[in-house]
Amino acid sequence: MAAEEEQQLQTNGHAKPAEETPNSTQSNELRRKKRNKILVTPKFSVRSATFDLMVTENASFNITMNAELSVKNANFGPYNYKNSTIYFYYNDVSIGEAFVYQGKAGFKSSKKFNVIVNLSSKESKLRNDLNSGTLILTSKSKLEGKVKLIFFMKKKKSTEMNCAIIIGLAGKVVRDIQCD
């Protein structure tokens, strides 16, 4: 019996897979990279915000903020994301949080929604910011979900929000929102 026939019998009649060579490993790596280029990370950010601000004499604040959020999906398939929480900070101290319900951003589109959150702080550095007329808040969150491509391929994708919200105290307006 020839060596090839013996080898085939040892693998129960199934051909033994070819051993990987450096070229096939590189080829597999290139295919994997091309598949991953199809998927783009969705973006999660604060688009705008309105608020009611109350500053007390003892250097504390209470803010009721209505923030418009956006999940931008640049993929050629819908992005389904799970429930999440947005955390708001002033000088790296947590001042409030808002719940984000699971949802779906269609392919090549943005899902916009609003959250209302109550924020309050008695931070010692607040008096300096009150005197400067500017209050800087940050928001952080992580959305986890899946992008569905061509109706059968699902890939897990997550996106993180990290935004600075700059509030002008004199006019009680949002001056700027900067998201990474």
C-alpha positions as CSV (number, residue, x, y, z in Angstrom):
1,M,0.0,0.0,0.0
2,A,1.3,3.4,-0.9
3,A,2.2,5.9,1.9
4,E,-0.6,8.2,0.8
5,E,-3.2,5.5,1.0
6,E,-2.0,4.5,4.5
7,Q,-2.2,8.1,5.7
8,Q,-5.7,8.4,4.3
9,L,-6.8,5.3,6.1
10,Q,-5.3,6.5,9.4
11,T,-7.5,9.6,9.2
12,N,-10.7,7.5,8.8
13,G,-10.9,8.1,5.1
14,H,-10.7,11.8,5.4
15,A,-7.9,13.7,3.9
16,K,-5.5,15.1,6.4
17,P,-5.4,18.9,6.4
18,A,-2.4,20.5,4.9
19,E,0.0,21.9,7.4
20,E,0.2,25.6,7.6
21,T,3.1,27.3,6.0
22,P,4.3,30.8,6.7
23,N,2.6,31.9,3.5
24,S,-0.8,30.4,4.4
25,T,-0.5,32.0,7.9
26,Q,0.1,35.4,6.3
27,S,-2.8,34.8,3.8
28,N,-5.2,33.9,6.7
29,E,-4.1,37.0,8.6
30,L,-4.7,39.2,5.5
31,R,-8.2,37.7,5.1
32,R,-9.0,38.3,8.8
33,K,-7.8,42.0,8.5
34,K,-9.9,42.5,5.4
35,R,-13.0,41.1,7.1
36,N,-12.4,43.5,10.1
37,K,-12.0,46.5,7.8
38,I,-15.7,45.9,6.8
39,L,-16.7,46.8,10.3
40,V,-16.3,50.2,11.8
41,T,-16.7,51.1,15.4
42,P,-19.9,52.9,16.1
43,K,-19.6,56.3,17.8
44,F,-21.5,57.3,21.0
45,S,-21.6,61.0,21.9
46,V,-23.5,63.9,23.5
47,R,-24.9,66.0,20.7
48,S,-26.5,68.8,22.7
49,A,-27.8,69.6,26.1
50,T,-30.2,72.0,27.8
51,F,-30.4,72.5,31.5
52,D,-31.8,74.3,34.5
53,L,-29.0,75.4,36.9
54,M,-29.3,76.3,40.5
55,V,-26.1,77.5,42.3
56,T,-26.3,77.9,46.0
57,E,-24.4,80.3,48.3
58,N,-22.4,77.5,49.9
59,A,-20.7,76.7,46.5
60,S,-22.8,73.8,45.3
61,F,-24.9,73.3,42.3
62,N,-28.0,71.3,41.2
63,I,-28.5,70.8,37.4
64,T,-31.4,69.1,35.6
65,M,-29.9,68.3,32.2
66,N,-31.7,67.2,29.1
67,A,-29.0,65.7,26.9
68,E,-29.5,64.6,23.3
69,L,-27.3,61.6,22.7
70,S,-26.3,59.9,19.4
71,V,-25.2,56.4,18.4
72,K,-23.6,56.8,14.9
73,N,-23.3,53.6,12.9
74,A,-21.2,53.8,9.8
75,N,-21.5,50.0,9.1
76,F,-23.4,48.3,6.3
77,G,-25.6,46.6,8.8
78,P,-27.6,47.5,11.9
79,Y,-25.9,47.9,15.3
80,N,-28.0,46.5,18.2
81,Y,-26.7,47.7,21.6
82,K,-27.5,46.6,25.1
83,N,-28.7,48.6,28.1
84,S,-26.0,50.9,29.5
85,T,-25.4,53.7,32.0
86,I,-23.8,57.2,31.4
87,Y,-21.8,58.6,34.3
88,F,-21.4,62.4,34.7
89,Y,-18.4,63.9,36.6
90,Y,-17.3,67.2,37.9
91,N,-13.5,67.4,38.7
92,D,-13.4,63.5,38.4
93,V,-16.1,63.2,41.1
94,S,-19.3,61.4,40.2
95,I,-22.3,63.8,40.2
96,G,-25.0,61.7,38.5
97,E,-25.9,59.0,36.1
98,A,-28.5,58.2,33.4
99,F,-29.8,54.9,32.0
100,V,-29.6,54.2,28.3
101,Y,-32.1,51.5,27.1
102,Q,-31.1,49.0,24.5
103,G,-31.7,50.0,21.0
104,K,-30.8,49.8,17.4
105,A,-28.9,52.2,15.0
106,G,-29.8,51.3,11.4
107,F,-27.1,50.8,8.8
108,K,-25.2,53.9,7.8
109,S,-27.4,56.1,10.1
110,S,-27.5,57.6,13.6
111,K,-29.9,56.8,16.4
112,K,-30.7,60.0,18.5
113,F,-32.4,60.0,21.9
114,N,-32.7,62.1,25.0
115,V,-31.9,61.4,28.6
116,I,-32.8,63.6,31.6
117,V,-30.4,63.5,34.5
118,N,-30.2,65.3,37.8
119,L,-26.6,66.4,38.7
120,S,-25.4,67.9,42.0
121,S,-22.1,68.6,43.6
122,K,-20.6,70.2,46.7
123,E,-17.0,70.0,45.4
124,S,-14.6,72.4,47.1
125,K,-13.1,73.6,43.8
126,L,-16.6,74.8,42.6
127,R,-16.2,78.4,44.0
128,N,-13.2,79.0,41.6
129,D,-15.3,77.8,38.6
130,L,-18.2,79.9,39.7
131,N,-16.0,82.9,39.7
132,S,-14.6,82.1,36.3
133,G,-18.1,81.7,34.9
134,T,-17.4,78.3,33.4
135,L,-18.4,74.8,34.6
136,I,-16.8,71.8,32.9
137,L,-18.6,68.4,33.2
138,T,-17.6,65.1,31.7
139,S,-19.7,62.2,30.6
140,K,-18.4,58.6,30.2
141,S,-20.1,55.4,29.1
142,K,-19.6,52.2,27.2
143,L,-22.1,50.7,24.8
144,E,-21.8,47.0,23.9
145,G,-23.6,45.4,21.1
146,K,-23.4,43.5,17.8
147,V,-23.3,44.6,14.1
148,K,-25.2,42.4,11.8
149,L,-23.8,42.1,8.3
150,I,-25.4,40.4,5.3
151,F,-28.2,39.0,7.6
152,F,-26.0,36.2,8.9
153,M,-22.7,37.5,10.1
154,K,-22.7,39.1,13.6
155,K,-19.7,40.8,15.1
156,K,-19.5,42.2,18.7
157,K,-18.6,45.8,18.8
158,S,-18.4,48.3,21.6
159,T,-18.0,52.0,21.7
160,E,-17.0,54.4,24.5
161,M,-18.2,57.9,25.2
162,N,-15.9,60.4,26.7
163,C,-17.2,63.9,26.4
164,A,-16.5,67.3,28.0
165,I,-19.5,69.6,28.4
166,I,-18.5,73.2,28.9
167,I,-21.3,75.3,30.5
168,G,-21.3,79.1,30.5
169,L,-22.8,80.1,33.9
170,A,-23.7,83.7,33.0
171,G,-26.0,82.9,30.1
172,K,-26.8,79.4,31.4
173,V,-25.8,77.9,28.0
174,V,-23.7,75.0,26.8
175,R,-20.7,76.7,25.2
176,D,-19.2,73.6,23.7
177,I,-19.3,69.8,23.7
178,Q,-16.1,67.9,22.9
179,C,-16.2,64.1,22.5
180,D,-13.3,61.8,21.8
